[in-house]
Amino acid sequence: MFQRETSFGYLVNLAARLFIRALDRRIGSHGLVHGQFPALLMVWERPGLTQTEIAAAVSVEQPTMANTLNRMERDGLVERRPDPDDRRRTLIFPAARALAIRDAVLAEAGAVNALATRGMAEADRAEAIRLLRWMIGNLKAD
């Protein structure tokens, strides 16, 4: 019989919703919402990606990413620039506002991770990450 208390899907989904709630409380003061956070992480880490590359990296559908990036551009978080090597492509870069809040927002995300793993031994945290990556790989391969 299916029991939610022992279901990976249920527990991971519940944890994700609680992570989102905690993250939203912290990054909202910077004018961000959780839906923008994965894209923002990508443009901070790898400026100059295309919308398609960002969507693939964060496992979001193209239309959803297009809407997210449009709002982020409107809010002064990202800039779209033509690719100097291929004018048909547009590259996404962090705007000055995104760069100005980067350290504070990353600290807030770190605080949420620290809260969620409070009391866990470092080896347990590493094992949890390893297992989550394994599950993600299995699900991506489906």
N, C-alpha and C positions, 0 to 999 in steps of 0.2 A: 504494500500500500504506500502511496506517495505521502511523505510527511515533509512539510515545509521546514521543520527544524533541522532536517538532515539533507535538504536539497541544496546543492551548490548553486543552482540557478536562482533559487529564492533568496538565499543568503547573500550572494554576490549582488543581486539586484537591490536588496534592502540596504546593504552597505553602501552601494553606489548612490542611492537616494539620500542617505544620511551624509555622505561625503559632499554631495551637491548642496544640501541645505547648509552645512557648516561653511563651505566655500563661499556660497552666495552671501552669507552674513558678513564675511570678511572682505570680499572683493567688491561688494556693492558700494562701499564708501569711495572706491576708485572709479565708479561709473561703469563697472563691468558686470556681466552675468556669466554664469557657468558655461553657457553655450559658446561664448566667445573664447573661453580659456584655452581649449585645445588648439585652436587656430593661432591664437596669440603666442602660445608656446612654440609652435612651429616657426612663425615668422621671427621670433626672437632667436631661436636656435639656428635656423637656416634661412636667412633673408634671401629673397630673390626666387622663391619657388613660385610655380604657377598655381592657380586655383585647383586644377586637377591634381597636382602633386600634394597639395595640402589636404584635399578631401580624401585622397587615398591613404595618406599617412595617418589620419585620425579616424578612418573608417566611417566617413560621413558621405551621404549621397551628394552628388553635384549640385542639385537645386538648393539643398539645405545650405551647403557651403557658399553658394553664390549669394543667398540671402544674408547669411552671417557676415560675409565680407563686405557686402553693400552697407549693412548697418555699421560695421566697424569703420569703413571709410567715411561714412557720414559723421560718425562720432570722433573722427580724427585719430583713430588708432592704427590704421594701415594706409599705405599709399600704393596705388597701382602705377606701374611704369612699363612702357614698351620694352620688350626684350631687344637689346641692341643688335643681337645676332639674327633675330627673326621677328620682324615687325608684326607678325600675326599673333604672337604670344604676348601676354601681359604678365609681368612679374609682380609679386606682392612683397612689400617691405614694411617694417614697422615705422610708423610715423613718430614724430618727436614726442607726442603725448604718450605713446606706448613705451618709448624708451625711458621717459621720465618716471613712469610708475613701475617699471620692470622690477627693480629690487624689492620694493614694498609688496608688490603682488606675489612675487615668488616667496617672500618671507611668510605671507599669509597662507599660501598653499603648503609651505613647509610646516606651519603651525597646525594645519588640519591633519597632515600626515602624522605629526608627532602626537596629536590628540588621539587619533585612531589607534596608534600602536603603543600608547602609554602602557608601561609595565611589561612590555614584551622584551625578551632577550634579543640581542642583535642577531643571533643565529636563527631565532624564530622569525624575525622580520625578513631575513634573507631567504629563508625557506618559503615563507608566504609569497614573496615576490616570484621566486622560482616556480612555484605551483601555479600562480596566476598566469604567468607567461606561458606555461605549458598549456593551460586551458585555453588561453587566447589563441595560441598556435593551432590547437585542435579545432577550435570553432572557425578560425579563418580558413582552414583547409576544407571545411565542409561545403 
